[in-house]
Amino acid sequence: MNSKTHFCRKVCSVMICILLLAQFVPAAVAAPAVPNGQLVFTRQLELTVGERVLLPVGDVDSTIWDVDGDAVQMLVPGELWAVRPGVAHVVAQGSSETSVFTVRVKIPQKDAEPNDEEPLVTYAEGIWSDIDSGCKYCIAVNKQENCVTVYTLDEDGRYTIPVDVMICSTGPDTPLGTFFMGEAKVRWCDLFGDVWGQYISVIDGNILFHSVPYVTDSEDTLRTDYFNLLGTSCSMGCIRLLVEDAYWIYWYCEGGTPIVIYEDDDPGPWERPEAPILGDGCTWDPTDHDERNPWHTGTPELTVQGRIRYAEPYSNPNLLHNVTAVDSGGGDALHLVEVMGYVDTTRDGTYPVTYTFTDIKGRTASASAVYIVEGAD
């Protein structure tokens, strides 16, 4: 390791400690004031991101609502939408009584269920299965295959039940061995290389789980070039993940969780997932739960300029000329467009052509054009 890398890693370690003081414990959300003289009911709610719920109050339409905290949004009077992890207070003030709801929002818990098929017994299975940590999960990182498998305990207290598999990027400096997750959890961290990462979990020292890098500490500044390298060995030693996976480890894997980093040409009990490829102009991770993420509500667009086109006889027309495709995240999707139809420039005629593409969210856009060939006969 050169001196510059060593220095930067020491700086990163100090930064984590500083950020931990401010970010590890979520900021308190103060409950809105309640009018004097009213009967007050306090209720606790636990929701997962994306969940919607109708609050149990009397006359919804005559109730005055007050929401404090950005973990939830009020869609219509009485209906809450959980949009991000955190804590919020909702006050429902009626004519004679007030209900104060404390709402805690987490990301969806991944079910600890075995695969339909019996998991393969690999070289690495024996490394982590008998670790005694007292934690619910064990994380196995296959450095060679750039994938992460999360295991939970079986009835004998061994880590043999696979919960999920994640695509990742390791690097030449990613160490091999068994580690135990640190207590530090940092929402955003300034990383080596003048980039930022979100949902930081400490593996060992300066080796971290975190998202793909960002330009700044803002969710809409994703480095698409780094994102498109997921599944390859390209990190400075940390484990890069999709936001939803870094997010899950951040929330559900406590300090002391065992982490085994190993090398094997077998990815593990399940096939390694493939990361989506993002086009130019996309600045959001498609898996980010943030409600501002255009991938949640965006629609793909396919535009053909000049629906009637003329092709020169005996030419080889570029059927994608003046065709633009934008995916749900706002990125260029021309590479996904399929062209259906054939233009025979050796014969006069009219040739319909259809364009279609489906983006990584499964949403489809289509358009059409007509090519006319004259003068070939």
Number of C-alpha atoms within 10 A of each C-alpha: 6 6 8 9 13 12 12 15 18 14 15 19 17 13 15 25 14 12 18 18 12 12 15 15 11 11 10 10 14 11 17 13 9 16 11 7 8 14 13 17 12 10 13 10 14 12 22 17 21 18 15 17 14 13 16 12 14 12 10 18 11 12 18 14 17 15 19 17 16 15 22 27 19 17 11 11 15 20 14 21 20 26 23 22 21 20 22 23 24 24 23 26 22 19 10 9 17 21 21 21 19 19 21 20 23 21 21 14 10 10 10 17 13 17 13 6 8 9 15 11 12 14 13 19 16 12 16 20 18 14 17 11 12 11 16 16 24 29 27 24 30 25 27 19 22 23 26 27 21 21 24 22 20 15 8 8 14 16 25 22 22 25 19 20 22 21 23 34 31 28 18 12 14 19 17 13 12 18 17 18 23 17 16 20 26 25 19 21 21 20 22 16 10 10 16 23 27 26 23 22 27 23 24 16 13 19 19 19 28 30 27 28 27 26 17 17 17 13 19 18 16 23 19 22 14 15 24 15 18 24 23 17 21 18 20 19 18 24 28 31 28 22 22 19 23 23 24 17 22 22 16 16 19 19 17 17 21 24 22 24 21 19 17 14 11 17 22 24 20 15 11 19 15 12 17 15 16 23 20 13 14 23 22 26 27 21 15 20 19 20 15 13 19 20 23 16 10 14 17 23 20 21 16 17 12 14 13 14 15 13 18 15 18 13 12 11 15 8 19 13 10 10 15 15 23 23 29 25 26 21 19 19 26 17 10 16 19 14 16 12 15 12 21 19 22 15 15 16 15 16 17 15 17 15 21 18 24 17 22 18 17 9 14 16 18 18 16 18 18 17 23 20 23 16 12 13 10
